[in-house]
Structure formats: structure tokens, C-alpha cells
Amino acid sequence: MDSEAERGAPPAERIIPAVLAASALEGGLGDVRAHAVSAPRRAWQLLVMEARLLHPGVWAASFLVMAVCAGFAAIRVAVPEVVLGLSVPLVAGTGVAGLYGPERDRAFEVVAVTPTSPRVVLLARVTLVFGYDLALALLVSGVLAVAGGSPGGVTRLVTAWLGPMALLAAVALLLSVCWRPGGAIGVALAAWCVPALAEMTDVPVPEGYRVLWQSGPWTIALAVALAGTAVALAGRVEPLRRAAATH
């Protein structure tokens, strides 16, 4: 009998389709509808998988910064509204900026070839990181309000950081998608330093820019618009100055 090498092995591009077709005809794949998963369960599974892919330092850094800020405010080293108003937006902005691109994503190449859309992946990661930072900030604000650290209560504390947090995170996310994470973090820090310095010093800042970084309906609306634009552009645009970008 001739050996397989003499007869010539069939090419791999013909073997795989033939096996899949035979399996489907024989019912080996089963009823597709029986394996269907509801949308909420798929969303939950995606969040769980993305949470495993995110670097543990993302969670630890946010928790550490929030804990230190809460400690400073609790022992009256700084005014709670000031310390949370400065730190919470920076924590959210730097955390969200590193969610897109191969520079800080260990599984970027793997995720890029999966059937899941890059926009869906990015949306899931933003939900995880921003939601985690939001929950920590709310927890710290509640603890400080109960402890009597803020005369205005929890509402005043939340108002001090909610609008800037949302806007800075949205700006950093859009820049990371269109540019690179490092540049996004730098621009976010520079953009936030201006209103922050205006609150603590006599540095002249345009009133419109100062109002933009306060908690208000226009700030939240702009943050939602910028974040939506970033998610919509994910996977569709080639980032500027990114070496070996892969889509």
C-alpha cells in the first residue's frame, strides 16, 4: 500500500470545511436554538470575561487612591470636597484611558480576532472600570458624610466630583481611541489641572471653562456624547502615531 506521503495528503483548507459539513449533516452540531443565550446573560458573561482580562493593578490603584483620600479627609488634613473633587476625576480618567489599544492591553491581539465587536468590548471595559470607580467614590462620599466630614452632606460631596469625573473619563477615552493611552492621560491631566488650580489659586481661567468642569446637565451631556463617539469609533479608525496598530 502506498504511503500517505506518496499519495499526497489533502490540503488543510479542504479538510476543515469537509469535517464541519459532515458534522452538521449528521446532527453533530445539535440544535443551535438549544444553545442560544439570552441577551442579559451574554452581557454578564462578557463583563465577567473582560474583568478577568483587565490588569489587577487597575482595581488596586483605584482602591488605594480612594482609601488615601478618604484618610486625609477623615483626619481633617484637607477639605473632603476638595480632595475628592481633585482625586476622583483623575482616578477615573487615567483608568479609562488605558482600556483601548495594544500598549496596555495584554490581550489586544486575541480580542481583535474574536467575533465580538471592538466597540462592544470597549463598552464592557468602560462599564467595569468607570462603574468600579463610581462605586468607590460613592462609598467614600457616604462614609465621610456619615462621619461628619462634610457640612453639606453626601449631596455636596458627590456634586464636587461627579461632573468632572464623567467628563474627564470621556475625554481620556476618546483620546485613547483616536491617539494613544499615554497621550490621553497627559492631555487629561493638563485639562484637569487648569480648573483645579483655579479653585486653589488666583490663576485666571475663562468662566466658561470653569463652568464646563462643574457638575451640571451640560457637563454630563457632553461626557455622554464624547464617550459615545469614542465607542462608535473603536475599531473603525486607525489611531494616530500608534506603532503596529492592529484592527
TITI-454333 format. One record per residue: z negated, y, x negated of N, C-alpha, C in turn; residue in three letters. Coordinates in pm, whole numbers, padded with zeros to 5 digits, always signed. Layout:
ZYXZYXZYXALA/...
END
This chain:
+00000-00118-00086+00000+00000+00000+00000+00123-00089MET/+00084+00216-00053+00091+00339-00131-00038+00416-00117ASP/-00076+00479-00223-00197+00562-00220-00169+00689-00141SER/-00281+00755-00104-00268+00878-00025-00199+00987-00106GLU/-00222+00984-00237-00158+01085-00321-00007+01066-00324ALA/+00038+00936-00323+00182+00912-00325+00246+00948-00193GLU/+00175+00921-00081+00233+00952+00050+00225+01101+00081ARG/+00133+01168+00017+00119+01311+00041+00024+01337+00156GLY/-00087+01403+00129-00185+01435+00232-00133+01550+00318ALA/-00158+01545+00448-00114+01656+00534-00187+01784+00497PRO/-00122+01896+00512-00186+02023+00475-00304+02055+00567PRO/-00400+02130+00513-00522+02161+00588-00493+02244+00712ALA/-00390+02330+00704-00361+02414+00821-00310+02333+00939GLU/-00271+02207+00917-00229+02121+01028-00342+02029+01073ARG/-00436+01997+00983-00544+01904+01018-00640+01968+01117ILE/-00685+02090+01087-00788+02155+01169-00740+02179+01312ILE/-00619+02238+01334-00575+02253+01473-00557+02121+01546PRO/-00513+02017+01474-00494+01888+01539-00626+01828+01585ALA/-00729+01839+01500-00861+01785+01536-00920+01861+01653VAL/-00908+01994+01652-00962+02074+01761-00890+02045+01892LEU/-00758+02029+01885-00682+02000+02007-00720+01863+02063ALA/-00733+01763+01975-00770+01630+02022-00911+01629+02082ALA/-01000+01703+02022-01136+01708+02074-01140+01774+02211SER/-01060+01879+02228-01057+01947+02357-00996+01859+02465ALA/-00889+01786+02432-00824+01700+02530-00914+01583+02572LEU/-00998+01536+02479-01086+01425+02510-01219+01469+02571GLU/-01234+01600+02592-01358+01649+02650-01470+01663+02550GLY/-01437+01661+02420-01541+01670+02320-01609+01806+02317GLY/-01538+01911+02361-01597+02043+02361-01684+02066+02482LEU/-01673+01980+02583-01758+01994+02701-01712+02108+02789GLY/-01787+02131+02892-01758+02239+02985-01807+02370+02925ASP/-01716+02463+02903-01752+02590+02842-01851+02665+02930VAL/-01833+02653+03061-01923+02725+03150-02066+02673+03141ARG/-02082+02549+03103-02217+02494+03090-02292+02555+02974ALA/-02219+02607+02875-02282+02667+02758-02286+02819+02769HIS/-02246+02874+02881-02246+03019+02896-02389+03073+02896ALA/-02406+03188+02831-02537+03252+02819-02531+03385+02890VAL/-02636+03418+02961-02639+03545+03034-02642+03662+02936SER/-02599+03778+02986-02592+03897+02900-02727+03938+02845ALA/-02834+03942+02926-02964+03978+02867-03009+03882+02757PRO/-02982+03752+02776-03023+03656+02673-02940+03674+02546ARG/-02810+03700+02562-02726+03725+02444-02775+03848+02368ARG/-02812+03953+02443-02862+04074+02378-02992+04046+02303ALA/-03080+03968+02365-03205+03934+02298-03180+03850+02173TRP/-03091+03753+02181-03060+03671+02064-03001+03755+01951GLN/-02916+03852+01987-02859+03939+01885-02967+04023+01818LEU/-03060+04075+01897-03169+04155+01840-03255+04071+01746LEU/-03282+03948+01785-03364+03860+01701-03292+03831+01569VAL/-03164+03801+01577-03088+03770+01455-03078+03892+01363MET/-03054+04010+01421-03044+04130+01338-03179+04166+01278GLU/-03286+04140+01350-03419+04167+01295-03445+04081+01171ALA/-03392+03959+01170-03409+03872+01054-03325+03919+00935ARG/-03213+03983+00964-03125+04028+00856-03172+04157+00791LEU/-03245+04239+00865-03291+04366+00810-03394+04342+00699LEU/-03388+04427+00599-03480+04412+00485-03623+04435+00529HIS/-03717+04350+00485-03858+04369+00525-03915+04505+00486PRO/-03857+04566+00383-03906+04696+00341-03887+04804+00447GLY/-03790+04786+00535-03768+04883+00642-03891+04893+00731VAL/-03945+04777+00768-04063+04777+00855-04187+04822+00778TRP/-04202+04775+00656-04322+04807+00579-04330+04956+00545ALA/-04216+05014+00507-04216+05156+00470-04253+05245+00588ALA/-04195+05216+00704-04227+05297+00822-04376+05285+00857SER/-04428+05164+00854-04568+05144+00888-04660+05214+00788PHE/-04627+05206+00660-04710+05266+00557-04713+05419+00570LEU/-04597+05479+00590-04592+05625+00602-04667+05671+00726VAL/-04647+05602+00837-04718+05639+00960-04869+05624+00942MET/-04912+05520+00875-05055+05498+00856-05115+05607+00768ALA/-05044+05645+00661-05094+05751+00573-05102+05884+00648VAL/-04999+05914+00725-05000+06039+00802-05113+06040+00905CYS/-05134+05927+00970-05244+05918+01065-05378+05937+00995ALA/-05392+05883+00874-05516+05901+00800-05541+06046+00763GLY/-05436+06116+00715-05450+06257+00681-05491+06340+00803PHE/-05427+06310+00916-05459+06385+01038-05598+06352+01089ALA/-05640+06227+01073-05771+06186+01126-05886+06249+01048ALA/-05869+06266+00917-05977+06325+00837-05961+06475+00822ILE/-05873+06533+00905-05855+06678+00913-05800+06740+00785ARG/-05727+06661+00707-05662+06718+00589-05546+06807+00631VAL/-05478+06773+00739-05366+06851+00789-05370+06849+00941ALA/-05305+06947+01000-05296+06955+01145-05208+06841+01194VAL/-05250+06763+01294-05170+06648+01340-05028+06685+01380PRO/-05012+06798+01451-04877+06836+01493-04785+06861+01374GLU/-04842+06918+01268-04761+06949+01150-04725+06823+01073VAL/-04825+06737+01049-04800+06619+00967-04707+06521+01039VAL/-04724+06504+01169-04633+06415+01242-04497+06479+01261LEU/-04495+06609+01283-04366+06677+01301-04280+06673+01176GLY/-04343+06665+01059-04267+06658+00934-04230+06515+00896LEU/-04321+06421+00920-04301+06286+00868-04221+06196+00961SER/-04246+06201+01090-04179+06109+01182-04027+06124+01179VAL/-03971+06246+01186-03825+06256+01176-03768+06201+01046PRO/-03838+06224+00935-03788+06174+00807-03791+06022+00802LEU/-03896+05962+00856-03904+05815+00859-03788+05757+00940VAL/-03763+05814+01058-03654+05763+01142-03517+05790+01079ALA/-03499+05908+01022-03369+05942+00964-03333+05856+00845GLY/-03427+05836+00753-03398+05753+00636-03384+05605+00674THR/-03459+05561+00773-03447+05421+00816-03314+05391+00880GLY/-03267+05480+00966-03141+05458+01036-03022+05474+00942VAL/-03035+05561+00841-02922+05588+00751-02880+05465+00673ALA/-02969+05370+00650-02934+05253+00570-02892+05132+00650GLY/-02855+05151+00776-02822+05036+00861-02675+04998+00857LEU/-02588+05081+00799-02445+05054+00805-02386+05063+00665TYR/-02304+04966+00631-02234+04970+00505-02286+04869+00406GLY/-02204+04834+00306-02241+04729+00211-02344+04773+00108PRO/-02369+04904+00094-02461+04949-00009-02602+04896+00011GLU/-02648+04889+00136-02785+04847+00162-02793+04729+00258ARG/-02680+04679+00301-02677+04567+00395-02648+04440+00317ASP/-02746+04352+00308-02728+04228+00231-02627+04135+00296ARG/-02612+04144+00427-02523+04053+00499-02400+04125+00551ALA/-02359+04232+00487-02247+04312+00539-02118+04231+00544PHE/-02088+04159+00436-01963+04083+00430-01965+03969+00533GLU/-02081+03908+00554-02090+03798+00650-02072+03852+00792VAL/-02140+03963+00822-02131+04020+00957-01992+04071+00985VAL/-01922+04118+00881-01789+04176+00901-01687+04074+00949ALA/-01708+03946+00920-01611+03844+00959-01655+03768+01084VAL/-01767+03804+01143-01811+03738+01265-01738+03796+01385THR/-01731+03721+01496-01663+03773+01615-01734+03892+01678PRO/-01862+03912+01649-01936+04023+01709-01884+04154+01655THR/-01861+04250+01745-01808+04379+01705-01906+04453+01615SER/-01855+04525+01513-01944+04606+01429-02021+04710+01509PRO/-01962+04758+01617-02032+04857+01699-02153+04795+01768ARG/-02137+04671+01815-02249+04604+01880-02360+04575+01778VAL/-02321+04532+01659-02420+04505+01554-02495+04632+01518VAL/-02422+04742+01500-02486+04868+01465-02579+04915+01576LEU/-02535+04902+01700-02618+04943+01813-02748+04861+01818LEU/-02737+04732+01789-02856+04647+01788-02952+04689+01677ALA/-02900+04720+01561-02987+04758+01450-03052+04894+01475ARG/-02977+04987+01530-03035+05117+01563-03145+05102+01667VAL/-03121+05017+01765-03224+04993+01868-03350+04938+01805THR/-03336+04844+01711-03453+04785+01647-03530+04886+01563LEU/-03461+04954+01472-03528+05044+01378-03582+05168+01448VAL/-03498+05231+01529-03542+05352+01597-03653+05319+01698PHE/-03638+05207+01767-03743+05167+01861-03873+05137+01791GLY/-03866+05074+01675-03986+05044+01598-04055+05173+01552TYR/-03978+05266+01497-04036+05393+01454-04091+05472+01572ASP/-04021+05468+01684-04068+05538+01803-04200+05479+01853LEU/-04210+05347+01852-04334+05283+01896-04450+05318+01803ALA/-04425+05318+01672-04530+05355+01577-04575+05499+01597LEU/-04478+05589+01615-04512+05730+01633-04590+05752+01762ALA/-04553+05684+01868-04627+05695+01993-04768+05640+01978LEU/-04781+05529+01906-04912+05470+01885-05003+05564+01805LEU/-04950+05621+01697-05028+05715+01616-05065+05839+01697VAL/-04970+05889+01774-04999+06007+01856-05108+05978+01959SER/-05101+05861+02020-05203+05825+02117-05340+05811+02055GLY/-05346+05748+01938-05475+05729+01870-05534+05865+01831VAL/-05451+05954+01777-05502+06086+01737-05546+06168+01858LEU/-05473+06156+01967-05511+06230+02087-05643+06180+02143ALA/-05662+06048+02144-05787+05992+02194-05904+06028+02102VAL/-05877+06033+01972-05981+06066+01875-06013+06215+01872ALA/-05937+06294+01946-05963+06437+01949-05903+06514+01835GLY/-05803+06456+01770-05743+06525+01657-05647+06635+01695GLY/-05603+06637+01822-05507+06738+01866-05561+06806+01991SER/-05581+06939+01988-05631+07008+02107-05536+06999+02226PRO/-05406+06989+02198-05308+06986+02306-05286+06849+02366GLY/-05351+06747+02313-05335+06613+02367-05209+06545+02318GLY/-05182+06428+02376-05070+06347+02330-04936+06413+02360VAL/-04928+06492+02467-04801+06558+02501-04758+06654+02392THR/-04851+06732+02343-04817+06827+02237-04779+06756+02108ARG/-04846+06647+02079-04811+06571+01959-04671+06513+01968LEU/-04640+06451+02081-04508+06390+02097-04399+06497+02095VAL/-04425+06611+02155-04326+06720+02157-04297+06771+02016THR/-04394+06759+01926-04376+06809+01791-04274+06728+01711ALA/-04255+06599+01746-04166+06516+01663-04052+06449+01739TRP/-04056+06441+01871-03957+06361+01942-03815+06415+01927LEU/-03795+06544+01955-03661+06603+01943-03606+06597+01802GLY/-03680+06645+01701-03631+06635+01563-03606+06492+01518PRO/-03690+06399+01563-03671+06258+01526-03537+06207+01576MET/-03507+06231+01702-03382+06182+01760-03261+06248+01694ALA/-03267+06380+01672-03152+06450+01616-03129+06412+01471LEU/-03235+06404+01392-03217+06371+01251-03167+06228+01234LEU/-03217+06136+01315-03168+05998+01309-03021+05990+01348ALA/-02979+06067+01448-02839+06065+01490-02749+06124+01383ALA/-02791+06232+01320-02712+06293+01213-02699+06197+01095VAL/-02809+06134+01056-02805+06039+00944-02717+05919+00977ALA/-02722+05872+01100-02639+05757+01139-02492+05791+01134LEU/-02454+05907+01185-02313+05946+01184-02262+05964+01041LEU/-02342+06023+00954-02300+06043+00816-02291+05910+00741LEU/-02379+05817+00771-02372+05687+00703-02248+05609+00745SER/-02204+05625+00869-02083+05557+00915-01959+05622+00855VAL/-01955+05754+00852-01836+05825+00804-01836+05849+00653CYS/-01951+05837+00590-01962+05867+00447-02030+05752+00376TRP/-02158+05767+00341-02235+05661+00276-02383+05684+00300ARG/-02464+05579+00294-02606+05593+00326-02679+05691+00236PRO/-02651+05687+00105-02720+05778+00015-02692+05924+00048GLY/-02566+05955+00073-02531+06092+00111-02591+06131+00245GLY/-02598+06034+00337-02655+06062+00468-02803+06098+00456ALA/-02875+06024+00371-03017+06054+00353-03036+06192+00289ILE/-02952+06224+00189-02963+06354+00124-02936+06469+00218GLY/-02831+06458+00296-02800+06565+00391-02908+06577+00498VAL/-02959+06462+00544-03065+06466+00644-03190+06536+00591ALA/-03227+06506+00466-03342+06572+00406-03319+06722+00393LEU/-03200+06760+00349-03171+06903+00335-03171+06974+00470ALA/-03113+06909+00570-03107+06971+00702-03245+06987+00763ALA/-03335+06891+00736-03468+06897+00795-03562+06988+00716TRP/-03536+07007+00587-03621+07094+00506-03614+07239+00553CYS/-03500+07281+00604-03485+07422+00645-03580+07457+00759VAL/-03576+07387+00872-03672+07422+00978-03816+07390+00941PRO/-03836+07288+00857-03972+07255+00816-04033+07366+00731ALA/-03954+07419+00637-04003+07530+00556-04024+07655+00639LEU/-03941+07673+00741-03955+07790+00827-04087+07789+00902ALA/-04136+07667+00933-04263+07657+01005-04382+07686+00914GLU/-04369+07657+00785-04482+07670+00694-04477+07795+00608MET/-04359+07855+00595-04344+07973+00511-04273+08082+00590THR/-04243+08189+00520-04172+08303+00581-04024+08302+00547ASP/-03970+08185+00516-03827+08175+00484-03747+08210+00609VAL/-03653+08305+00598-03575+08343+00717-03476+08232+00756PRO/-03483+08193+00880-03395+08089+00935-03337+08141+01066VAL/-03207+08123+01088-03150+08168+01216-03224+08107+01334PRO/-03246+08188+01437-03323+08143+01551-03256+08025+01620GLU/-03122+08026+01627-03051+07915+01691-03073+07784+01620GLY/-03076+07789+01486-03101+07666+01409-03243+07618+01428TYR/-03335+07712+01436-03475+07674+01457-03495+07608+01594ARG/-03432+07664+01696-03444+07609+01831-03378+07472+01840VAL/-03268+07454+01763-03197+07327+01767-03285+07210+01727LEU/-03380+07233+01636-03465+07127+01585-03598+07118+01657TRP/-03604+07169+01778-03722+07156+01861-03696+07056+01973GLN/-03802+07006+02031-03787+06909+02139-03744+06980+02266SER/-03620+06958+02304-03565+07019+02424-03448+06938+02476GLY/-03400+06971+02594-03289+06893+02651-03162+06900+02567PRO/-03134+07018+02508-03012+07029+02429-03022+06947+02301TRP/-03139+06941+02242-03158+06860+02121-03137+06712+02151THR/-03197+06664+02258-03182+06523+02294-03037+06492+02330ILE/-02971+06582+02404-02831+06560+02443-02741+06554+02320ALA/-02764+06645+02224-02684+06644+02101-02709+06518+02021LEU/-02833+06471+02016-02865+06348+01944-02795+06229+02007ALA/-02795+06221+02138-02728+06110+02207-02577+06114+02181VAL/-02519+06234+02182-02375+06247+02158-02338+06207+02016ALA/-02417+06249+01918-02387+06214+01779-02406+06064+01755LEU/-02511+06007+01811-02533+05864+01794-02423+05783+01862ALA/-02381+05825+01980-02271+05755+02048-02142+05763+01969GLY/-02116+05879+01907-01997+05893+01824-02002+05801+01703THR/-02119+05790+01642-02133+05702+01526-02109+05557+01563ALA/-02165+05513+01675-02144+05374+01719-01998+05350+01753VAL/-01933+05446+01816-01792+05431+01853-01702+05423+01731ALA/-01739+05494+01622-01656+05494+01501-01683+05376+01409LEU/-01790+05306+01430-01825+05194+01343-01715+05087+01347ALA/-01665+05051+01231-01561+04951+01222-01421+05003+01248GLY/-01408+05130+01285-01276+05186+01315-01228+05284+01209ARG/-01320+05344+01136-01282+05441+01034-01321+05389+00898VAL/-01244+05427+00797-01275+05391+00660-01366+05498+00602GLU/-01489+05463+00562-01582+05563+00512-01528+05634+00389PRO/-01560+05760+00375-01516+05840+00262-01591+05801+00136LEU/-01519+05787+00025-01579+05765-00106-01666+05640-00111ARG/-01634+05540-00035-01710+05415-00042-01628+05313-00120ARG/-01684+05267-00226-01614+05171-00310-01613+05035-00243ALA/-01496+04974-00245-01479+04838-00192-01527+04826-00049ALA/-01490+04922+00035-01526+04913+00176-01449+04800+00240ALA/-01516+04726+00326-01457+04610+00388-01475+04620+00538THR/-01367+04600+00613-01372+04601+00759-01290+04485+00810HIS/
END
